[in-house]
Amino acid sequence: MASIFWVEDQSHWIKKFSPVLEREDFDGKPNSLTILNFAEAARQKIALTDKESPPDVALLDARMNGNDQAGFKVSTALRKKWPNLPIIYLSEHSGTEIERDALQQFAATDFIAKHQHNVEQVLCWRIKAVLRQVSLDSDLSATVNVVNSGELTIDLNTWNVYWKGQRLMNPSNARRPLAPTPRKLLRELVQSSPRPLTAGQIAERLDLDPEKFSYASYRQHIKTLRRAFDAVEAGEGHFTELCGQGEGIVTFGDEGAYLWSPPGGKSK
């Protein structure tokens, strides 16, 4: 049985696609279709759903009830609870900044235009492809290759980093991903937690030239990471404030070391 979590605010689209999704053979068993009409109702449903019982795929409208961010808020709630859940957008806003943000900032698995020829079949093809890929990934490894620490997730296959369900991007250019070195540096801090790491230890772990990777370089990468976290927090500096209070990426001692202390006291 394919379990599909669908958020759509317009009834004519529900009438158009629900019969197709209900009768399509995704895995040889009857499908389970959960449909919600409002982003807030969807977020409440996510909060009440057992973390051990995720849907197989989420299908989201992007712009709902006049709000361009509605679908993204649902996506964030889904990623926070199930970081590896496939999320497909079914939207009237393909080719716009909404599609760009869905794919680049919110790590959508796919984005499908509603207004296209044969869209019902296209939707079913894409869902089958996603479910097939999930099955292949499960066969390759019995464990998910991610590092989790509280609301932080680092995907070691793609090297994408997610905080509170949102992908960390380059703080100097939100259209570009976070650079590789800060991402790998963050992984080392998380895996070493609660032990601090100096610039020399980071250079050794990442196989960097210790003469070139100085404390100044280390500090600059830490600043980049903190700013990337801040950007997820609406750019208001909340994460940097937490760091100064001993949570997050914390400065340690007089040797130029840093450590990862999960905000809220949640362990790895």
C-alpha positions as CSV (number, residue, x, y, z in Angstrom):
1,M,0.0,0.0,0.0
2,A,1.4,3.4,-1.0
3,S,0.6,6.0,1.7
4,I,0.3,9.5,0.1
5,F,0.1,12.6,2.3
6,W,-1.5,15.3,0.0
7,V,-2.1,19.0,0.8
8,E,-4.2,20.9,-1.7
9,D,-6.5,23.8,-1.2
10,Q,-8.5,23.8,-4.4
11,S,-11.4,21.2,-4.7
12,H,-11.3,20.9,-8.5
13,W,-7.7,19.6,-8.4
14,I,-8.7,17.1,-5.7
15,K,-11.5,15.9,-7.8
16,K,-9.2,15.7,-10.8
17,F,-6.3,13.8,-9.2
18,S,-7.8,11.8,-6.3
19,P,-9.5,9.1,-8.4
20,V,-6.2,8.6,-10.3
21,L,-4.1,8.3,-7.1
22,E,-6.6,5.9,-5.5
23,R,-6.7,3.4,-8.4
24,E,-3.1,3.6,-9.6
25,D,-1.1,0.5,-8.8
26,F,2.0,1.8,-7.1
27,D,3.0,-1.4,-5.2
28,G,0.3,-4.0,-5.9
29,K,-1.8,-3.0,-2.9
30,P,-4.7,-0.4,-2.4
31,N,-3.4,3.1,-1.8
32,S,-4.0,5.2,1.3
33,L,-4.7,8.9,0.5
34,T,-4.7,11.5,3.3
35,I,-5.9,14.9,1.9
36,L,-5.8,18.2,3.8
37,N,-7.0,21.5,2.5
38,F,-5.0,23.9,4.7
39,A,-1.4,24.2,5.5
40,E,-2.1,24.7,9.2
41,A,-4.3,21.6,9.3
42,A,-1.5,19.7,7.6
43,R,1.1,20.8,10.1
44,Q,-1.2,19.7,13.0
45,K,-1.7,16.3,11.3
46,I,2.1,15.9,11.0
47,A,2.6,16.8,14.7
48,L,0.0,14.2,15.7
49,T,1.3,11.4,13.5
50,D,3.6,8.8,15.0
51,K,7.2,9.4,13.9
52,E,7.6,5.7,13.2
53,S,4.6,5.8,10.7
54,P,5.7,8.2,8.0
55,P,3.8,8.4,4.7
56,D,5.6,6.9,1.6
57,V,5.5,10.2,-0.2
58,A,4.2,13.8,0.3
59,L,2.4,15.7,-2.4
60,L,2.2,19.4,-1.8
61,D,0.6,22.4,-3.5
62,A,3.1,25.3,-3.2
63,R,0.8,28.4,-3.1
64,M,-2.3,27.9,-1.0
65,N,-5.0,30.4,0.1
66,G,-3.0,33.3,-1.3
67,N,0.2,32.4,0.6
68,D,3.3,31.7,-1.4
69,Q,5.0,30.2,1.7
70,A,2.2,27.8,2.7
71,G,3.6,24.7,1.0
72,F,7.1,25.5,2.3
73,K,5.8,25.6,5.8
74,V,4.3,22.1,5.4
75,S,7.5,20.9,3.8
76,T,9.5,22.2,6.8
77,A,7.3,20.4,9.2
78,L,7.6,17.2,7.2
79,R,11.4,17.4,7.0
80,K,11.6,18.1,10.7
81,K,9.8,14.9,11.5
82,W,10.9,12.7,8.6
83,P,14.1,14.2,7.1
84,N,14.3,11.6,4.2
85,L,10.6,11.7,3.2
86,P,10.2,12.3,-0.6
87,I,8.3,15.5,-1.2
88,I,6.7,16.3,-4.6
89,Y,5.2,19.6,-5.4
90,L,2.2,19.6,-7.7
91,S,1.8,23.3,-8.6
92,E,0.5,25.9,-11.0
93,H,3.7,27.9,-10.5
94,S,6.4,26.0,-12.3
95,G,9.1,28.1,-13.9
96,T,8.8,30.7,-11.1
97,E,10.8,31.6,-8.0
98,I,8.4,29.3,-6.1
99,E,9.8,26.3,-8.1
100,R,13.4,27.5,-7.6
101,D,13.0,27.8,-3.9
102,A,11.2,24.5,-3.6
103,L,14.1,22.7,-5.3
104,Q,17.1,24.7,-4.0
105,Q,16.1,25.8,-0.5
106,F,13.5,23.3,0.6
107,A,15.1,20.2,-1.2
108,A,12.0,19.1,-3.0
109,T,12.3,15.7,-4.6
110,D,10.3,16.8,-7.7
111,F,8.2,19.7,-9.0
112,I,5.3,19.0,-11.4
113,A,3.4,21.6,-13.3
114,K,-0.4,21.1,-13.0
115,H,-1.1,22.6,-16.4
116,Q,0.6,20.2,-18.8
117,H,-0.6,17.5,-21.2
118,N,-1.4,14.2,-19.6
119,V,-0.6,15.5,-16.2
120,E,-2.4,12.6,-14.4
121,Q,-0.1,10.0,-15.9
122,V,3.0,12.3,-15.4
123,L,2.1,12.5,-11.7
124,C,1.8,8.7,-11.4
125,W,5.1,8.1,-13.3
126,R,7.0,10.5,-11.0
127,I,5.5,8.9,-7.9
128,K,6.5,5.5,-9.1
129,A,10.0,6.7,-9.9
130,V,10.4,8.2,-6.4
131,L,9.1,5.0,-4.7
132,R,11.4,2.9,-6.8
133,Q,14.4,5.0,-5.8
134,V,13.4,4.8,-2.2
135,S,13.3,1.0,-2.5
136,L,16.7,0.9,-4.2
137,D,18.2,3.1,-1.5
138,S,16.8,0.8,1.2
139,D,18.2,-2.2,-0.5
140,L,21.7,-0.6,-0.8
141,S,21.8,0.1,3.0
142,A,19.8,-1.1,5.9
143,T,20.6,2.1,7.7
144,V,20.1,5.7,6.6
145,N,23.4,7.4,5.9
146,V,22.7,10.5,7.9
147,V,24.0,12.2,11.0
148,N,21.3,13.6,13.3
149,S,21.6,15.8,16.3
150,G,18.4,17.3,17.6
151,E,16.9,19.4,14.8
152,L,20.1,19.1,12.7
153,T,20.4,16.5,9.9
154,I,23.4,16.0,7.7
155,D,22.9,13.7,4.7
156,L,26.2,12.0,4.0
157,N,25.2,10.9,0.5
158,T,24.3,14.4,-0.8
159,W,26.1,16.4,1.9
160,N,23.0,18.6,2.3
161,V,22.6,20.0,5.7
162,Y,19.1,20.7,7.2
163,W,18.2,22.7,10.3
164,K,14.6,22.6,11.5
165,G,13.7,21.0,8.1
166,Q,15.2,23.7,6.0
167,R,18.4,23.3,3.9
168,L,21.3,25.4,4.9
169,M,22.4,27.6,2.0
170,N,25.3,29.9,1.3
171,P,24.6,33.0,3.6
172,S,26.2,35.3,1.0
173,N,24.1,33.9,-1.8
174,A,20.9,32.1,-0.9
175,R,20.7,30.6,-4.4
176,R,23.9,28.6,-3.9
177,P,24.5,25.7,-1.5
178,L,26.7,25.9,1.5
179,A,30.3,25.3,0.5
180,P,31.8,21.8,1.1
181,T,34.3,22.6,3.8
182,P,31.8,24.2,6.3
183,R,29.5,21.2,5.8
184,K,32.3,18.7,6.4
185,L,33.6,20.7,9.3
186,L,30.1,20.7,10.9
187,R,29.9,16.9,10.5
188,E,33.2,16.6,12.4
189,L,32.0,18.8,15.2
190,V,28.7,16.9,15.5
191,Q,30.4,13.5,15.5
192,S,33.0,14.6,18.0
193,S,30.4,16.2,20.4
194,P,30.7,17.0,23.2
195,R,34.5,17.1,22.7
196,P,35.8,20.3,21.2
197,L,38.1,20.3,18.1
198,T,40.9,22.7,17.4
199,A,42.0,23.9,13.9
200,G,44.8,21.4,13.9
201,Q,42.4,18.5,14.7
202,I,40.0,19.6,12.0
203,A,42.8,19.8,9.4
204,E,43.9,16.3,10.3
205,R,40.4,14.9,10.1
206,L,39.6,16.6,6.8
207,D,43.1,15.9,5.4
208,L,43.8,19.6,4.9
209,D,47.2,21.3,4.9
210,P,47.6,22.5,8.6
211,E,49.8,25.4,7.5
212,K,47.0,26.7,5.3
213,F,44.1,25.8,7.5
214,S,44.9,28.2,10.3
215,Y,42.7,29.3,13.2
216,A,41.7,32.3,11.2
217,S,40.4,30.0,8.4
218,Y,38.6,27.8,11.0
219,R,37.0,30.9,12.6
220,Q,35.8,32.2,9.2
221,H,34.1,28.8,8.4
222,I,32.4,28.9,11.8
223,K,31.1,32.4,11.1
224,T,29.8,31.1,7.7
225,L,28.0,28.2,9.4
226,R,26.5,30.4,12.1
227,R,25.2,32.9,9.5
228,A,23.8,30.0,7.5
229,F,21.9,28.8,10.6
230,D,20.8,32.4,11.2
231,A,19.3,32.6,7.7
232,V,17.0,29.7,8.4
233,E,16.0,31.6,11.6
234,A,14.6,34.4,9.3
235,G,18.0,36.2,9.4
236,E,17.4,37.5,12.9
237,G,20.6,36.2,14.5
238,H,18.9,33.8,16.9
239,F,21.3,30.9,16.3
240,T,24.4,33.2,16.8
241,E,22.8,34.3,20.1
242,L,22.4,30.7,21.1
243,C,26.1,30.1,20.4
244,G,27.0,32.9,22.7
245,Q,24.8,31.2,25.4
246,G,26.6,27.9,25.1
247,E,24.4,26.1,22.6
248,G,25.0,25.3,18.9
249,I,28.5,26.0,17.6
250,V,30.3,27.0,20.8
251,T,33.7,28.7,21.2
252,F,35.7,26.6,23.7
253,G,38.7,27.6,25.8
254,D,41.7,29.6,24.8
255,E,43.1,27.2,22.2
256,G,40.8,28.3,19.3
257,A,38.6,25.3,19.6
258,Y,34.9,24.9,18.9
259,L,32.3,22.3,19.8
260,W,28.8,21.3,18.9
261,S,26.3,21.5,21.7
262,P,22.8,20.6,20.5
263,P,20.4,23.5,21.2
264,G,17.8,22.5,23.8
265,G,20.1,19.8,25.3
266,K,19.1,17.1,22.8
267,S,21.9,14.5,22.2
268,K,23.0,13.1,19.0
